[in-house]
Amino acid sequence: MEKPHLLPGVSLDVPQRDVVFQSSRVIRRARLLAALRDGLDLLLLAAVDWLFIRWPSARVPFLTRAETLLLLVGINGVLVSYLWIARAFPRWRARRVAATWCAPERERFIR
């Protein structure tokens, strides 16, 4: 059997731990607040888009209407990308860290 690549000091034997704090309520609240914040950001973005689409004379000073709409499309792309990467990057990082753990620890992390 091939020896797995673990961090120094990490063993394959995982002792049972005493549960001191149930974090599920805190995690659920944090996820709810993050979803609410993302929803409000998207609502604000939709309101600004609606304003620029419905009001033909709306534009950024020193820019034409076409340049203003192009700027608005760019800002939409940046905000949507930010919302996506703010949720995906921590998940990727946690998986990378969990890859150094032994199999029982990874199973506990995934559950």
CYANA upper distance limits for C-alpha pairs under 8 A (distance plus 0.5 A):
  5 HIS  CA    100 THR  CA      7.74
  6 LEU  CA     10 VAL  CA      6.71
  6 LEU  CA     11 SER  CA      8.26
  6 LEU  CA    100 THR  CA      5.97
  6 LEU  CA    101 TRP  CA      6.94
  6 LEU  CA    102 CYS  CA      7.53
  7 LEU  CA    100 THR  CA      6.83
  7 LEU  CA    101 TRP  CA      8.13
 10 VAL  CA    101 TRP  CA      8.15
 10 VAL  CA    102 CYS  CA      8.34
 11 SER  CA    102 CYS  CA      7.85
 12 LEU  CA    102 CYS  CA      6.17
 12 LEU  CA    103 ALA  CA      8.18
 12 LEU  CA    104 PRO  CA      8.41
 14 VAL  CA    104 PRO  CA      7.46
 14 VAL  CA    105 GLU  CA      7.81
 23 SER  CA     27 ILE  CA      6.59
 24 SER  CA     28 ARG  CA      6.50
 25 ARG  CA     29 ARG  CA      6.71
 26 VAL  CA     30 ALA  CA      6.67
 27 ILE  CA     31 ARG  CA      6.62
 28 ARG  CA     32 LEU  CA      6.65
 29 ARG  CA     33 LEU  CA      6.65
 30 ALA  CA     34 ALA  CA      6.60
 31 ARG  CA     35 ALA  CA      6.59
 32 LEU  CA     36 LEU  CA      6.60
 33 LEU  CA     37 ARG  CA      6.55
 34 ALA  CA     38 ASP  CA      6.61
 35 ALA  CA     39 GLY  CA      6.52
 36 LEU  CA     40 LEU  CA      6.66
 37 ARG  CA     41 ASP  CA      6.69
 38 ASP  CA     42 LEU  CA      6.70
 38 ASP  CA     83 LEU  CA      7.42
 39 GLY  CA     43 LEU  CA      6.55
 40 LEU  CA     44 LEU  CA      6.60
 41 ASP  CA     45 LEU  CA      6.68
 42 LEU  CA     46 ALA  CA      6.57
 43 LEU  CA     47 ALA  CA      6.65
 44 LEU  CA     48 VAL  CA      6.77
 45 LEU  CA     49 ASP  CA      6.67
 45 LEU  CA     76 ASN  CA      7.69
 46 ALA  CA     50 TRP  CA      6.49
 47 ALA  CA     51 LEU  CA      6.64
 48 VAL  CA     52 PHE  CA      6.78
 49 ASP  CA     53 ILE  CA      6.60
 49 ASP  CA     72 LEU  CA      8.05
 50 TRP  CA     54 ARG  CA      6.44
 51 LEU  CA     55 TRP  CA      6.36
 51 LEU  CA     58 ALA  CA      8.24
 52 PHE  CA     56 PRO  CA      7.29
 52 PHE  CA     58 ALA  CA      6.23
 52 PHE  CA     59 ARG  CA      8.00
 52 PHE  CA     69 LEU  CA      8.20
 56 PRO  CA     65 ARG  CA      8.46
 57 SER  CA     65 ARG  CA      8.04
 58 ALA  CA     65 ARG  CA      7.90
 59 ARG  CA     63 LEU  CA      7.39
 59 ARG  CA     64 THR  CA      7.33
 59 ARG  CA     65 ARG  CA      6.02
 59 ARG  CA     68 THR  CA      6.06
 59 ARG  CA     69 LEU  CA      8.39
 60 VAL  CA     64 THR  CA      8.02
 60 VAL  CA     65 ARG  CA      8.33
 60 VAL  CA     68 THR  CA      6.30
 63 LEU  CA     67 GLU  CA      6.30
 63 LEU  CA     68 THR  CA      6.53
 64 THR  CA     68 THR  CA      6.59
 65 ARG  CA     69 LEU  CA      6.74
 66 ALA  CA     70 LEU  CA      6.69
 67 GLU  CA     71 LEU  CA      6.62
 68 THR  CA     72 LEU  CA      6.67
 69 LEU  CA     73 VAL  CA      6.69
 70 LEU  CA     74 GLY  CA      6.79
 71 LEU  CA     75 ILE  CA      6.70
 72 LEU  CA     76 ASN  CA      6.64
 73 VAL  CA     77 GLY  CA      6.78
 74 GLY  CA     78 VAL  CA      6.74
 75 ILE  CA     79 LEU  CA      6.61
 76 ASN  CA     80 VAL  CA      6.63
 77 GLY  CA     81 SER  CA      6.50
 78 VAL  CA     82 TYR  CA      6.54
 79 LEU  CA     83 LEU  CA      6.69
 80 VAL  CA     84 TRP  CA      6.76
 81 SER  CA     85 ILE  CA      6.57
 82 TYR  CA     86 ALA  CA      6.38
 83 LEU  CA     87 ARG  CA      7.21
 84 TRP  CA     88 ALA  CA      6.68
 85 ILE  CA     89 PHE  CA      6.04
 86 ALA  CA     90 PRO  CA      7.73
 87 ARG  CA     91 ARG  CA      7.52
 88 ALA  CA     92 TRP  CA      6.79
 89 PHE  CA     93 ARG  CA      6.66
 90 PRO  CA     94 ALA  CA      6.59
 91 ARG  CA     95 ARG  CA      6.80
 92 TRP  CA     96 ARG  CA      6.77
 93 ARG  CA     97 VAL  CA      6.82
 94 ALA  CA     98 ALA  CA      6.53
 95 ARG  CA     99 ALA  CA      6.65
 96 ARG  CA    100 THR  CA      8.00
 97 VAL  CA    101 TRP  CA      8.05
 98 ALA  CA    106 ARG  CA      6.57
 98 ALA  CA    109 PHE  CA      8.15
 99 ALA  CA    106 ARG  CA      7.97
101 TRP  CA    105 GLU  CA      6.53
101 TRP  CA    106 ARG  CA      6.64
102 CYS  CA    106 ARG  CA      6.84
103 ALA  CA    107 GLU  CA      6.73
104 PRO  CA    108 ARG  CA      6.84
105 GLU  CA    109 PHE  CA      6.74
106 ARG  CA    110 ILE  CA      6.66
107 GLU  CA    111 ARG  CA      6.79
